[in-house]
Amino acid sequence: MTSAFTEPQELLLEISPSLQTSSWQESQMYATPSSRWRAYINQICLHGFLNWVKAEYVPEASMWHSSPGIPAFWEFVNGTAILLKEKRVVLIPSEAIDDKELEVPQEWVDIPTWAADYYLAVQVTPDGEWIRIWSYITHSELKSLAYYDQVDRTYCIDARHLIKDLNAFWMTYQFCGTEEMKAAIAPLPELSNVQAENLIQRLGNSSVTFPRLAVPFTTWGMLLENQQWRQRLYQERLRYLQQAAPTQFSQVQVSLSRWLEQIYDASWQAIETFFEPNSSSLAFNFRTSSRLNAAAIKRAKLIDLGMDIEAHKVILLIALIPEANQQVSIRVQLHPACNQPYLPANIKLVLLSDRGEIVQQVQARIQDSYVQLKLFNGEVGECFSIQIDLNNYQITENFII
């Protein structure tokens, strides 16, 4: 990655074509064109800045995830939070040509568990090849100096109030680490489960263009702050999209080569996310192959078969074994989710070629705790798909090695 400081101490970071491509692919898992674009620019800002800051200043830096899996908040809100040890920094990307002001969504300021210590203004070039981090401000300064726009629910701060020296930011971060950078934040009111469910059903309809503006902020803030409710709302909006355009995701491909570099698509999680450490099925099944257990890169994804019952949620598991000559061996398994003991009877796990032809398939019987495809090989650049079929309801995941 190329980086440079320009006057007055602005940081320019070059975004590689591979990061642009992978970020665009991952952004396709959001429900609307605007949320997909928002996810894309936030992805490139996140990985570009995180890679740089880990190499230069804080090796322990990490993305702030209040829940595992896809960052559901990008469906609704612009911004990316990064943890620099004890301090939280929020990147606010913008494609605006000028830098007259910084607009921070209210969620990052007034939700107690979201509020940051620092906010960094980031300009993204139209081609996505560079990001420019040009100023910063603390939470307390933002609250005291910014104009609050009630229409957009943003804190707008004029550029003359921003600090445009990134060196000053690092000096403040390093030598004022114990100082409080946040203003007082009022707690949000309680929201009942019934209220939350009603809101999820109402705001989950993708015809609601701006769900963050459709209800009072205190109500919205409490809904968004709760990771389970936020994830449910994201999934509900995605469900509407899939019903309206079931082929929307047919071109989305998961890059397995990036897994070999320990870069994972947000929806593919560590297997421990879904299974207890002493869980019998998954742990045992992988221990049966010592080679698989020792060398494999393993990730899992929760698949909702769209029938609104727990028994029809399953976990798709992919394990990669690097081989010689840019080849990998691949193991695919399907497991029940939500503490269900068995897979739905007759569910099919299918391997498809890049032309959509069935290469192999397996079907669950009554009381099967998992099913798996035969181990197969592939090479870098090769494409394939995994299809899950239950009573003619199909979910397809596309991969490129």
Salt bridges, closest charged atoms under 4 A:
GLU10 OE2 - ARG132 NH2 2.79
GLU26 OE2 - ARG258 NH1 2.87
GLU75 OE2 - ARG237 NE 3.49
ASP99 OD2 - ARG132 NH2 2.74
GLU107 OE2 - ARG212 NE 2.82
ASP110 OD1 - LYS143 NZ 2.88
ASP117 OD1 - LYS87 NZ 3.84
ASP158 OD1 - ARG160 NE 3.47
GLU197 OE2 - ARG232 NH2 2.58
GLU236 OE1 - ARG232 NH1 3.77
GLU236 OE1 - ARG239 NE 3.93
ASP304 OD2 - ARG239 NH2 3.26
ASP308 OD1 - ARG239 NH2 3.71
GLU310 OE2 - LYS313 NZ 3.64
GLU323 OE2 - ARG291 NH2 2.36
ASP354 OD1 - ARG355 NH1 3.81
GLU357 OE1 - ARG355 NH2 3.37
ASP368 OD1 - ARG365 NH2 3.16
GLU397 OE2 - LYS301 NZ 2.81
